[in-house]
């Protein structure tokens, strides 16, 4: 398996990236966790579309 | 080695290595519309016609639309929970992220035991669809009399897979260039097919069309149609898992994939469904020439066949890359053309069984969907419930013996046991080979309970094995993205 410790220049690249992620991107919106509200919306939309499908099937 | 080969090797090496490193904000490519468009164009792959057609075996038009809608939504939701959401947050591809769920050796087991088999199955079917397209066009335009599942299909399929290998062996740039033209072209062709179908069918005819081979119990037929489409939806996990890392916001990863795949799958699936119900064959080669005329029909089919070849190349690329990344030092030594060639040869072997592959398409999609549902259940339980969306990135990249994701020799036993239990539960609820079902299946499908059971078993088994013993990196992981 590829292991960074065996790839010297990649280890440097990895450390640079980790540094940048910690320094510049910590707290940035793109790294936000999915919130409970997001999750509930996701479940609600899924359930609603399934509901539409079930109604279609029952009506037919 | 020529200069060209050296360049490809270096591109692949860079991709295999850098491709597993975290992506920075400035390197992320896709906003909402870009990612949605990408997913629409991916979903209008030519197997979608076959999926719509297979749905028509069990249900009529309205129930078919409903089954595709429900199936794709459920499959898409399970797939999203098991991949793109996680990879979006950390900017790391799912096969690397999965080291925290399965262990590094566990990932290799899943790549060779599931990803490889599912990939070979899907790609050989695509190759066979090209073969069937050429044979049908030849029969209708030139007047040949080739059998639909005969040697001519196998030969055309082998040629198609060989061309796909030529593309994939030249690395990601060529595939990217081809897809720039193919994806929008497929959307245009699908719309053209809808127009041709609309001209030759009427709404009453469509509404009254009976399913081709339904079961006696209409509820069972409907449930099976849903489950089949769930399998097709979950199958995107292999590709979408790594795409999530290039999206710019969590909501882009969720809604772009969800909406794009649903819209694209429904559009192409409806073409297959309508064609199968009204014309008796979902495969565009069977009806495009008679309905669209020899010139338009042949041109459209030639494009579709070419699109299939690029689909094989695009879909095979991440699969082979995962195999190369997980295969240890002996696979690392193999050159990219050799390893892609070996993969394509595996798909070619299945081309010698066209009848079997096309007949068993439904079984394959449903079964692989069940396996992936179980896997996604385990991943989602690990990431959302046990780790609370916090993964220690540097630990993913350490050698097994120094990583907190060491588990048992690089294998998370709890994850693999739960995966197997989930698959067994799926087979208990619905065995797609024998078609045996339980009552729960007609109410809840098999994939939803499978995802839940696999996740629950994983949580329960992980406590005594790892969490209570302070192993597996479940305690003390720091969220590096928490605001300053």
Interface residues (C-beta under 8 A of the other chain):
Chain A: X1 X2 X3 X4 X5 X7 X10 X13 X14 X17 X18 X20 X21 X22 X24 X25 X26 X27 X28 X29 X30 X31 X32 X33 X34 X38 X42 X45 X46 X49 X50 X52 X53 X54 X56 X57 X59 X60
Chain B: X16 X17 X18 X20 X21 X22 X24 X25 X28 X60 X62 X63 X65 X66 X67 X69 X70 X73 X74 X77 X80 X85 X88 X89 X90 X91 X104 X108 X222 X248 X249 X250 X251 X254 X258 X262 X325 X326 X327 X328 X329 X332 X384 X388 X389 X393 X394 X397 X398 X399 X480 X481 X482 X483 X484
